[in-house]
Every structure is written in structure tokens, then in C-alpha cells.
Amino acid sequence: MNFRRLVLGSLALVFAAACQPSTSAAPAAPSEAELAAIKAVSDGFTAGFMAGDMDAVAAAYAEDAVLFPPNAPPVRGRAAIRDFMATFPPVTEITLTDEHFEVVGDLAFAYGKYTLAFGVEGIPADTGSYMDIRKRQADGSWAYVADIFNSDLPAPAAAPAP
């Protein structure tokens, strides 16, 4: 077989394969009701924070979720996340603004900006960025499985060594 036939035959096979219909279908777009259920996770989170109800805040997270707070190690599990969130001073305002939101099958992710105001004098309001991943749970509900937030405020100064 000469080289020219080999090249032409290979090109014909590539062209024929490219013309075949795809066997993988794109996932169906979530319904409005499904989107509302996914976004309700953040609504429950913010309502819980505003009410000082850390059990409601923790309920937005899966049992095995991981929270990645700034300037701290990861917090693993719903109970530990609840305990971590309970260390926050009273919150008088919290706003989450999604800049991007996407759903792919049983996963959804969002990133955006947040603002926090505290009801304790001397504690500055905070702004920053977040990214979260939500997953459909076995019962059909949605919950955070990974959550990270980064403050725009400078990191606290390190304490001097003794």
C-alpha cells in the first residue's frame, strides 16, 4: 500500500467517524422548581444566620460537608460546621450575590460576593467572595458539600512569638 492511499484512507475514516451522531445526550436543564430548590439552600443559610439559629445554618450542609474558612483549617462535617458558625458574633445583615450559578446533573456550583454586618460594636463589616458546591441528597433535597469564603479584609496580624 502506498503512502498516498494510507493517508486518504485514514482521512476518510476520520471524516466518517466525525459524521456519526453523538451517543451522549446533553443533560436536561433543571426545571424552575428544581432551580428554586437548589437556591433555597442559600436562603435557609442566610435566614438561619440572621436569626442566630446555627442549627438552621448547619442544616444547609450535608453530613459530610467541608467548609474552608479563611485563615483556618478546613471544618469537616455538619456538627463541626455548626460549632464553627456559632463562633460568629450576631449577624445583622448577610447578603450572598451569585455571579455565576450552574447545575450539572446532581451537582450545582455557585460563586459570587458576600457582605456581612455584625451587631457588635468594634467588629467591622465584612465583604468577600465565596464558592460553593451543592449536591442532590439521597432524599432529593440539596445541600452544600463544599463551601469556601474569602474575606476582602486583610488577614489578622500574627501574634508575636513569646
N, C-alpha and C positions, 0 to 999 in steps of 0.2 A: 504494500500500500504506500502510495507516495504521500509526501508531507501535505500537499495541497488538499487531497481527499480527506485526510485526517482532520485538518483544520475545518474544512467545510462541514464535514460530518459532525464534529464537535459543536460547531456553531448552530447547526440545525437542531441538535439535541437540546442545547441551552434554550433556543428560541421556543421549541415545543414545550419544554418544561415551564417556561415563563408564561405561556399562554394558557396553562391549565388553571381551572378555577381553584381558588383557595379553599381548603377544607376547614380552616379555622374561622369561626364566626366571631365577629366583634361582640363583646359583652353588651347586653341590653342596658340602655341608660336607666338609671334609677327613676322610679316614679316620684311625683311630687310628695306623696305620703312617705316614701322611703327617705327622701332628702330631709323632710321635716323631722323624721325620727332620728336621723344621724345628727342633724344640727341641734336637736333637743338636748344632746349630751352637754354641749357648752352652756345651754340655757340653764340646766339643772346645776351645773358647776357654779355659774355666776350667782344664781338665786341663793344657793347654799352659802356661798361666801358672804353675800350681803346680809343674810340672816344670822351669820355666825354659827351655822349648822354644819359642822365638819363631817357629820355622818352623811349628810346630803352631798357634800363636796366629794367625799370618798366614794359614794355610790356611782359617780360618773366614771369611775375607773374599774377595769377588770380586776379580778382577784390577783392575777399575776402581773399587773401593770408595772411599768418602771417610770419614775419621774426623775428628770435630770435638772435639778435646780442649779442656779449659778453659784459658784464658789462653794460647792458642797458635793459630796459623793452621791451617786445615784441612790434613790429611795425605792426599794423593791417591795411590791405587794400593797394591796388596798389598805390594810391596817396600818402599815408604816407610813403610807402616804397621808392617811387621816391624821396620824400623830404629827407628822411634819407640818401639815397645813394648820394644825391647831397652834403652832408656834407664832403664826402671823398675828400682828395686832389687829384690832377691829377694823374692818374694811368699810368705808363709807361710799366708795364708788369702785366699780370694776367694769371695764369695757374691753371686749375682745372684738377685733375687727379683722375678719378674714380677708387677706389679699389674694389668696388662691385656695380653692377648695376642689377636690377631685375624688371621685368614687371609682374604684376598680374592683368589681366583684364584691367580696366580703370585707374589703378594706377601704377606708376613706382617710385622706390626709388633708390637713389644712396648715397654712402658715399665715402669719399676719402680725399685727401690732396689738399691744395691750396697754391699758392705763389702770393704775391703782391709786386710790387715795385712802389714807388711814385716818381714823378718828382719835389719834393720839398726838397731842402737840409735840412738836420736835421731830416727828418722823416724816421725812419728806415723801411727797407723792412719787410714784414711780411710773416710768414708761419703759417699754421694751418690745422685744419680739418673741414670738413663740412658734413652735411647730409641733403638731400632734398627729398621731395615728390612731384611728378608731377602727374597731373590728366588730363585725356581727358576732354576737354571742350565741351559744347553743340554743337559748330560748328565743332568739330572733331580735333581741334588743341590741343596742350598740353601746360600746364603752371605749374609753381611752385605753390603749395598751402601751403607748409610749407618749411621753409629753416632755417637752423641753422648753424652758423660757430663759431669756437673757435680758437682763436689765440694761438700760441705756446709762444708768448711773455708774460712776467709777467704782471699781471694787474697793472694799474697805481696806484701809492700810493694815499691813501685818503688824502684829504686836511685837515689840522689841524682845529679843531673847533675854532671859533672866541672867 
